[in-house]
Amino acid sequence: MLKKPTPSYQSRHGTGLLRSLWTVLRHAFTKRDTIPYPDVKRPLPARWRGRIVLTRDPDGEERCVACYLCSAVCPVDCIHLQSRQLDEGRRYPETFTIDFSRCIFCGFCEEACPTLAIQLTPDFEMCEKHHASLVYDKQQLLIDGQGKHPGYNFYRRAGVAIAGKAIGEAECDTPPVDRDSNLP
Amino acid sequence: MDTFLIDGQSVTFEPGENILQAALEADIQIPHFCYHAALGSLGACRLCAVEINPKDSDKNARVVMACLEPAQKGLEVSLSAAAAQQVRRHVIELLMINHPHDCPICDEGGECHLQEMTVACGPSYRRYRGNKRTFPNQDLGPLIHHEMNRCITCYRCTRFYQDYALGNDLGAMRLRNEVYFGRFQDGPLENPFAGNLVEICPTGVFTDAVFRQHFARTWDLKTAPSICPHCSVGCNTLPGARDGTLRRVRNRAHQELNRWFICDRGRYGHQYSEHNTRPLSPRVSGINTDYRSALAAAARKIQAAAERTGGIGSVREDLEGNVMLRSLLNDLKGIFTAFNDPELEAATLTAVSRMQELDNTPHLAALEQIDAALITGDLTVHAPMIDLALRQAWRNGAKLAMLHSSVAPLTQFASTAATVAPREIHDMLTQLYRQISRQPETNDAVTQTIKTIAATLSQARQPLMAGVVETSTAQDIIALAELAKAFEPAAQLIYVLPGPNAYGAALLSAAGDTVSLLKAVERGEVQTLIVAGSDPFSEPRSGARWRVARQKINTLIVLDCIATATAEAADILIPVAAWPERSGTFVNYEGRAQGFSTVFHRPEYLPSTADIISEISRLLENQLCDAASMLQDSFPGFQAPTPGTPGVQISAQHLPIRNNELMQTEPYSSDNGWQAALTSWLGDEPLAGFSPALTELAPPDTALINPESAARASLKSGSSVRLWNSVYSVETCVQINPSVANETIAIPRSMLVRLGIGHGDSLNLEQLV
């Protein structure tokens, strides 16, 4: 059996309609939430997880030391690299590719990176017509700046020798022990 | 068996074991650094702290080192006790005070014992804010990279290097918290087992310098059980590959063969498969082509030659490849042999038949238990792991007697060592036999050396006779076997064979086929010659004959994975997969058949030898069966052993015992001139010869002569000489070396090949002014 509408409902019917019209009218003059993208671009937070870059240290050298931790942690296996070593001791990635068609921008690589080299940036505009164009190589990934972490230089803290920094010259090192002497 | 408790879990132990050993055997992981099953306990690292509950309730529980505390019945051990945990935590914290911030660039990362122990027991953060102690590094040669800052002073390196491998150029220096492990001066480590430092170091002080050039983390490496192809011992290895290239080779424990270690040739010889001269595409008359047309061309040539086809298998080709080639040749009614040199064939067949007859060839673990040995030749180069096992026997008190014609590093541990010219070894062994069986001939002037060796062997509980086939004649091998028989049933007999599958190749060969094939080729009776994985042109004794006979061959078809001299001269070159790229079976010196499996595939298509021969036979419409059933025909009941298992003794009919008719070639001329002897070094092996890291360590090509003979011929160190035989000559300079026998010129293999002579052949010398 259908329930009969109560008299109070009937009495509010007319004012309710007016109120809706008023609300709509009022909204016509408020500030718009919708942004006419791409003519207007919304500012993204600095910690937005977008396009991945490889940064450089304060001396302008590559920060990446090709430790393979990013490729190990990547849940979709989209990072591939091969390490190389300069004669003077510095490690670097000979090749470094990220397949952005696979990448899920989870940011694990950034968390895993011990040298703060790999960083996610607030940029998501990476549309391409071809699938293969989404596979970025090192040239496309490596930027000229330090990214979000200015000032950090892994090799100034590591124990290995590189050009311009011999053993014992790192920030927290004492001068090397003279192995040929038995004096205390 | 008695038991004790670890955290309430019952653990059984053998008498004499300590708590750590018993726990590790029961798969209870007590953290440790300096303990190693091969090196024993030291108590240097203090990490294996455990708490022992007293039986007496009014005494306090005490913390002890599990590696130093003997296991006792009813002991109550606690690994999780707070006091023990705190000790371990403090040990790690102290070790990490000076440990550098290197993990991202350290090759050990991911398989680092220190990383694991720190995660397991240590604090997550370094509290100490002071500076770190640092050490300069040393250049330890092309095989090992040194990064001394990472050291945690567990002493495993020197204990392995000095105590186990008996090297003397790596040690501990300085004192206190500044103990330094290195050489006295920069330079390559001299011990042939130095590469094991990479695996034995619990952190990244010693890392693989070859792997470093194309580094990949352990989790990215593709691995599968494999067998080392660099000598006849058949050590088990674990190659690691990534992106279609082979990156490194590690030891894989086999309880009876290599347990924890492999030699440097096994570890670094793998670079042959990445060498830039390696053939990767088939070549017909010097033009690169594809497999289809190369195989079609090969099949056409074989069809045209029909029974005028010859086939050479190889001692480094697997059982499958050899048996397929033999079957193809049987179908064609051509001649098959697995050897390049008639004398080497005779020697290998004799050695295998004698080992089968005596049936007492020890594996490496048993070798460590012998108490006396007679060794002829240089084991260090021809079978390095047998050398390492004998070094352990020497440590256990075994007396080693050595007869050698040229340099043999094992002599430094020999109680009796005598330099004997290659042709006199047989006489020496015969005299020894007479001395032992107490029938010395009256006119025999028995030297003191022989008396001493005879006495040593007679007093032994379990004497071992070890010979090297490559530097012996069939007669020497028979003499050594007779000597072993004199001590039956206690005596053990080992012959080091000339390749990883020489035993298998010998079982598939018939005596005399090599000389028949060589003569047939020289007479022009062979139109097409198929060479699978072999290099007859670089054979010391018969190489020159093969090179001349090459002119009589219409088509030379070579199947190989390295650019040998024969492969370079081939009309049709068909590249095959290298060992880690295919599966197959090797039979080692004991007759143990061991399987190896495909680790990875290169980007190029590279089939195995057996696949290629089966494809050729399909093109010939011969329809050979597959290698497995061919092997079943040759060895009844043979089942290819599964890779990763200990392997099976191959059950084959014993080779016939022959005494004299094996000597195919004419006896040595009886002149009293110089004799040539082979002097080799660790990388002197066909595959390892393509490993740049090893060849960098090759000694200079000189003629080694002993001081007395040199003085008689008025030669000085550095004198230029011309060595010649009837046809060829080479110029070189002399080096004086007391390890060389009288009237003997010890020269490297390359020089023997150029002269076209073998170990023991006559040689003339002329001094150049």
Boltz contact constraints between the chains, C-beta under 6 A:
constraints:
  - contact:
      token1: [A, 65]
      token2: [B, 104]
      max_distance: 6.0
  - contact:
      token1: [A, 65]
      token2: [B, 105]
      max_distance: 6.0
  - contact:
      token1: [A, 67]
      token2: [B, 104]
      max_distance: 6.0
  - contact:
      token1: [A, 68]
      token2: [B, 217]
      max_distance: 6.0
  - contact:
      token1: [A, 72]
      token2: [B, 219]
      max_distance: 6.0
  - contact:
      token1: [A, 83]
      token2: [B, 215]
      max_distance: 6.0
  - contact:
      token1: [A, 91]
      token2: [B, 105]
      max_distance: 6.0
  - contact:
      token1: [A, 114]
      token2: [B, 104]
      max_distance: 6.0
  - contact:
      token1: [A, 157]
      token2: [B, 101]
      max_distance: 6.0
  - contact:
      token1: [A, 158]
      token2: [B, 101]
      max_distance: 6.0
  - contact:
      token1: [A, 158]
      token2: [B, 102]
      max_distance: 6.0
  - contact:
      token1: [A, 159]
      token2: [B, 100]
      max_distance: 6.0
  - contact:
      token1: [A, 159]
      token2: [B, 102]
      max_distance: 6.0
  - contact:
      token1: [A, 159]
      token2: [B, 149]
      max_distance: 6.0
  - contact:
      token1: [A, 167]
      token2: [B, 134]
      max_distance: 6.0
  - contact:
      token1: [A, 167]
      token2: [B, 136]
      max_distance: 6.0
  - contact:
      token1: [A, 168]
      token2: [B, 134]
      max_distance: 6.0
  - contact:
      token1: [A, 172]
      token2: [B, 131]
      max_distance: 6.0
  - contact:
      token1: [A, 172]
      token2: [B, 132]
      max_distance: 6.0
  - contact:
      token1: [A, 173]
      token2: [B, 131]
      max_distance: 6.0
  - contact:
      token1: [A, 173]
      token2: [B, 132]
      max_distance: 6.0
  - contact:
      token1: [A, 173]
      token2: [B, 134]
      max_distance: 6.0
  - contact:
      token1: [A, 174]
      token2: [B, 131]
      max_distance: 6.0
  - contact:
      token1: [A, 174]
      token2: [B, 133]
      max_distance: 6.0
  - contact:
      token1: [A, 176]
      token2: [B, 134]
      max_distance: 6.0
  - contact:
      token1: [A, 176]
      token2: [B, 135]
      max_distance: 6.0
  - contact:
      token1: [A, 176]
      token2: [B, 136]
      max_distance: 6.0
  - contact:
      token1: [A, 177]
      token2: [B, 135]
      max_distance: 6.0
  - contact:
      token1: [A, 177]
      token2: [B, 178]
      max_distance: 6.0
  - contact:
      token1: [A, 179]
      token2: [B, 173]
      max_distance: 6.0
  - contact:
      token1: [A, 179]
      token2: [B, 180]
      max_distance: 6.0
